Amino acid sequence: MNPLAPPADAKSKAPAIARAAAILRLLGKRGAPMGVQAIARELGLVPSTCLYVLRALAEEELVAFDPDTKRYALDAGVLTLARQWLRHDAFHDLAQPVLDRIAREFGLTTLGAQLFGLDHIIVTAMSQAGAAIQLSTEVGSRFPALVSATGRCIAAFGGWSDAQLRPRFDKLRWDEAPDWDTWKAQVEAARVEGIAVDAGHYIAGVTVVAAPVWKQPGRPSHALVAIGLGSAVRGEALPSLKAALLAAARTLSERMSG
């Protein structure tokens, strides 16, 4: 299954928009210009259809075409949209100072992520400490919904059934994968404690802690995440980090919900 490809039911969901979104995601993920044939092959599109969509995106200045190499890349229009979105995103504005504070206090990388049900999560804010060794990702990065500590939060507080969770869990990629029963026990622990921990399962030697944030009653809309090498969050450091992250997530939930 290609996560960048248009959805199978695109015929009922404005196929041109689905294809355009898939092309933009692919170009962003690759980070290098691509030709029509390569894009079409990667996404399983008919080349003529792919070219039609690319030309429409170019007219809107969302992709740029290089006539010398015959390749396409993201254009500045994407950045304009992203900046406009960030200026109006309450979570980003509220979370950034919190992430900065926790990153400095614990010497870790912190992230703010928006949750999209069982589909995926997107990093919308990030902060890094000044440590010599840092773990990082980029704002805009997408990850499978159930992966790592954030995934345990989604499973714990989303009200999803095992029948909905299991097929997606089975497709996850881990460095040291937990089995289903172990993962379910960790999900239940997250539900009880209000915060989730992934100790080296997703990335070997790395501990990830995540706390859910609610914009309104129901399923959590966002999460605050802290990432550090295992040695940085062992012993007394982990309970302190969990308490700080959980308190910050509760405060953000209150402020976002009014």
URHUKA-V438703 format. One record per residue. N is the residue number from 1. PHI is phi in whole degrees, -180 to 180 (* if undefined). PSI is psi in whole degrees, 0 to 359 (* if undefined). Layout:
[[N,PHI,PSI] [N,PHI,PSI]]
//
This chain:
[[1,*,129] [2,-95,111] [3,-67,344] [4,-91,347] [5,-72,153] [6,-59,149] [7,-61,153] [8,-62,330] [9,-97,31] [10,-61,335] [11,-62,332] [12,-98,3] [13,-133,55] [14,49,78] [15,-56,325] [16,-62,320] [17,-68,318] [18,-61,319] [19,-68,319] [20,-62,316] [21,-63,318] [22,-63,320] [23,-65,316] [24,-63,318] [25,-64,319] [26,-64,313] [27,-63,323] [28,-68,321] [29,-70,319] [30,-69,322] [31,71,11] [32,-144,150] [33,-58,148] [34,-134,150] [35,-85,167] [36,-59,314] [37,-61,319] [38,-66,318] [39,-65,313] [40,-62,317] [41,-65,317] [42,-64,323] [43,-99,358] [44,70,35] [45,-104,155] [46,-70,130] [47,-53,321] [48,-66,323] [49,-67,318] [50,-60,317] [51,-64,319] [52,-60,315] [53,-67,318] [54,-61,318] [55,-65,322] [56,-66,320] [57,-66,324] [58,-67,322] [59,-63,330] [60,-90,5] [61,62,29] [62,-93,335] [63,-132,154] [64,-116,142] [65,-110,129] [66,-99,109] [67,-66,338] [68,-76,316] [69,-95,348] [70,62,35] [71,-123,159] [72,-115,149] [73,-146,164] [74,-61,145] [75,-114,177] [76,-64,339] [77,-60,329] [78,-66,318] [79,-64,320] [80,-61,315] [81,-63,317] [82,-63,317] [83,-65,320] [84,-63,320] [85,-66,315] [86,-61,324] [87,-66,337] [88,-111,8] [89,-94,108] [90,-63,322] [91,-62,316] [92,-59,313] [93,-64,320] [94,-78,326] [95,-80,328] [96,-56,310] [97,-63,327] [98,-66,315] [99,-62,319] [100,-61,317] [101,-66,314] [102,-68,322] [103,-61,316] [104,-66,316] [105,-65,321] [106,-107,355] [107,68,38] [108,-123,174] [109,-93,134] [110,-122,147] [111,-132,152] [112,-114,130] [113,-129,142] [114,-96,137] [115,-102,134] [116,-120,68] [117,56,226] [118,-95,9] [119,-82,299] [120,-168,174] [121,-124,153] [122,-129,131] [123,-74,124] [124,-116,351] [125,-156,152] [126,-154,150] [127,-144,145] [128,-128,143] [129,-79,170] [130,-89,25] [131,-68,155] [132,-66,322] [133,-109,118] [134,-127,145] [135,-103,138] [136,-149,163] [137,-143,187] [138,-117,146] [139,-60,132] [140,102,350] [141,-66,141] [142,-111,142] [143,-137,153] [144,-58,145] [145,-59,319] [146,-93,7] [147,-78,148] [148,58,204] [149,-68,324] [150,-62,322] [151,-63,324] [152,-66,325] [153,-64,316] [154,-61,316] [155,-69,324] [156,-73,323] [157,-116,3] [158,-91,349] [159,73,25] [160,-85,148] [161,-85,162] [162,-60,325] [163,-64,330] [164,-83,326] [165,-81,317] [166,-58,313] [167,-60,324] [168,-76,323] [169,-60,318] [170,-64,340] [171,-94,354] [172,-71,151] [173,-112,125] [174,-127,157] [175,-71,317] [176,-133,86] [177,-68,131] [178,-78,153] [179,-79,171] [180,-58,314] [181,-66,320] [182,-64,316] [183,-64,317] [184,-63,322] [185,-65,323] [186,-70,326] [187,-64,317] [188,-65,322] [189,-63,321] [190,-65,322] [191,-65,322] [192,-73,316] [193,-85,340] [194,84,7] [195,-154,149] [196,-119,151] [197,-131,135] [198,-117,108] [199,-100,81] [200,83,2] [201,-75,310] [202,-69,309] [203,-128,120] [204,-56,132] [205,82,2] [206,-120,133] [207,-104,132] [208,-121,130] [209,-121,135] [210,-138,140] [211,-125,133] [212,-76,151] [213,-127,136] [214,-110,134] [215,-93,333] [216,-156,165] [217,-58,150] [218,118,223] [219,-80,147] [220,-62,147] [221,-100,335] [222,-145,177] [223,-150,148] [224,-101,134] [225,-131,139] [226,-123,136] [227,-128,131] [228,-155,159] [229,-62,145] [230,-50,321] [231,-66,338] [232,-84,347] [233,-129,32] [234,-100,168] [235,63,226] [236,-70,340] [237,-66,322] [238,-66,310] [239,-59,322] [240,-66,318] [241,-65,315] [242,-59,318] [243,-65,318] [244,-67,318] [245,-69,319] [246,-66,318] [247,-64,319] [248,-65,320] [249,-65,322] [250,-67,319] [251,-64,316] [252,-63,319] [253,-60,318] [254,-64,318] [255,-72,322] [256,-72,328] [257,-87,354] [258,81,*]]
//
